[in-house]
Amino acid sequence: MPADLSKLKLFGKWDWTEVEVPDISLKPYINLTPCIVPHSYGRYQKEKFGRAKINIVERIINRMMVTGHEGKKHKRTSGRNCGKKHLAYNIVKEAFEIIHKRTKKNPIQVLVHALINAGPREETTRIKYGGIVYHTSVDVSPLRRLDLAIRFICVGAAKRAFRSKKSIAEALAEEIIDAANYNLKCYSISKKEEIERIARASR
């Protein structure tokens, strides 16, 4: 391993040092530590808020193993890729190749813009007062905002690939590109807009 971490490139191709996080609230939580293979071997699994120390690309890989449709029947153990980290790794690697080919940009930077755009800034919570339950709007913490953005992008990719001729890698690449461009037709952005619209109505 070289002493200079800045020489390490993701998958041996894309430079980490040129990636910028324009959103200052998410900057401490988007981990861009240079590495070739994003794999932490679960060392932060039991640490409180340890996921903030996991490389952002690895978080996408981990979430691709848990993908499933949103709803009451969705469980964290569901999904045909559950536990298959090498398969999820190859899916994300291929998706990054597609992103670079279509946008001519660093796919890590495109992913960062997609996460910033797909994370809702406001949502609702249940308040119980005097036996009456009502919803009120609350600000979303940066860590939860990032968690929701990762979930929406991965679930959106699964929905695009479901019963489609598209591969999951191509669906993931399209979802990331659309989210980075703030395309209202993609799942992640439409889900974010829906949550913020409900929150605005609950103020």
N, C-alpha and C positions, 0 to 999 in steps of 0.2 A: 504493500500500500504506500503510495507516494506521500511525502511529508506535506506537500502543498495540496490541500483539499480542493482548491479552485480548479485543479487540472482534471478532477473527476467529472465525467459527463454521464447523464442518464442514458442507460442502455448503450453507453459508449459513443453516443451521437450528439446529445443536446446539452448545451452549456447551462449550468445553474446560475452562474454569476451575473448573467445579463437579464435575469428575470426580476421584475419589480412588482411590488404589491402597492397599488395606488390607494387602497383603503386602509387608513391608519388604524382603524379599530380591529381589523382582521390580521394585521401584520404580525402581531405576537403569536398568533395561532396557526398561521400557514407556515409550516416548517419546510424550508427550502435548503436543508443541509445537503451539500453535494455528496452524491453517491452514484455508483454504477448500477447496482441492484438494490432497489428500495425494499429492504427486509430487515425488521428489527427483532425477529425471533420472539415476539411477544414480551419483551423485557419491560414494557410499560403497561402491561395489561392490568395489573393489580394496583397501580399507582393512581392516586386521585388526580383527575384531570390529566392523566398520562397521555391521552390521545393527542394532546396539543404538542407533545414531543415527537410524535410519529411523523415521518416524512409524508407530505401531502399526496404524493403519487401512490405511496403504499396504502394510504387510507382509501383511495379510490379502488385499488386492487382488493383490499379487504372487503369493501362494500359490494364489489362485484360477486363475491362468494355468497352474499346474503340476499341477492336481488329477488324480488317477488312483487306481485301487484299489491298496491295499497288497499287496505280494507280490514274488516274485523277478523277475517280468517288468516291474515298475514302473520306469520310467526318468524322469529329470527332464525329458526332452523330450516325454513322452507327454501326452495330454490334448487335447481338442478346442478348448480355449480358449488354447492355447499361443501366446504372443506378442501376444495381443489385449488390450492393457491397457485400452483404452477400454471394451470389452465387460465386462471384469472390474470396472472402475470402476462401470459402470451396475448390475451385479449386486449389488455391496456397497451401493451407494446405495439401491437398491430394498429390499434386505434390512433396512437400517437403518430405512427407512420402515415396514416391516412390524413390526419390533421395537417401535418407538415406538407404533404403533397398538395392539399387543396388550398391552404392559406399562405404557404411559403413563409410561415412564421415559426418561432420556437413553440412547440406544442405545450410546454410547461407554462409559458406566458398566456397562451390561449386558455388553458385550464384555470389559471388564477383569475382571469377576467370572467370566465363562466361561473366560478364559485362566488365571486363578488356580486354578480348580477342575479344569481339564482337564490341567494339567501334572503329570506324575508326580514325586514327591520322591525316589524310590529305584528303581533298575533293576539289571540284572545285566551283568557283563562277563566275558570269557573270560580265564582265567589258565592259562598253560602252565608246569607245574612237573615236571621230571624225566620229560619225555615224556608226561605225563598232562595232559589238558586238562579243566578243570572251571570251573563258573560260580560267581561270588561276587557278593554284593550290594554296590553302591556308591551313594553319594549323588549326586544329579543336580545339576549346576551350574545356577544361575539362568538363564543364557542358553540352555542346552540345554533346560531345562524349558519355557521360553517357546517355543522352536523346535518342540518336540514338541506342545505345546498347539495352536499354530497349524496344524500338519500334521494333527492328529487332527480338529480342527473342520472344516477344509476337505475332508478326505477323507470325513468323516462326512456332510457336505452333498452331496458327489458321489454317495455311496451312496444317500442318501435320494431324490435326483432321478433316479437311474438306473432306466429302465423304469418311470417313475411319471408320473402326471398333474401332479405338482408341478413348478413352475419351480425352477431352481437358486437363485434369490433367496429363494423361500419356504422351500426346504430349508435354506439357510444360516441364515435367520432362526430357524427352528425348532431347529436344532442349537445355535446360540448361546444361545437362551432356555433350552433344556433343560440345557445345560452350566452356565449361570449358576444354575439351580435345583438343580443336582447330581442330575439325573435319571439313575438307573443304567441306564435302557433306551437312552439315546442312545449313539452310537458313541464319542464322545470320552471320556466318563466311564467307559464299560465297558472301553475300551482302557487307560485309566490304571489302573483297578482291577486289570486282568489283569497289567500290568507290575509293579505293587507287590506283588501276591500272589505272583508268581514270585520276586521279590526277597526277600520275607520267608522263603520256603521255602529260599532259597540262603544264608541267613546262617550 
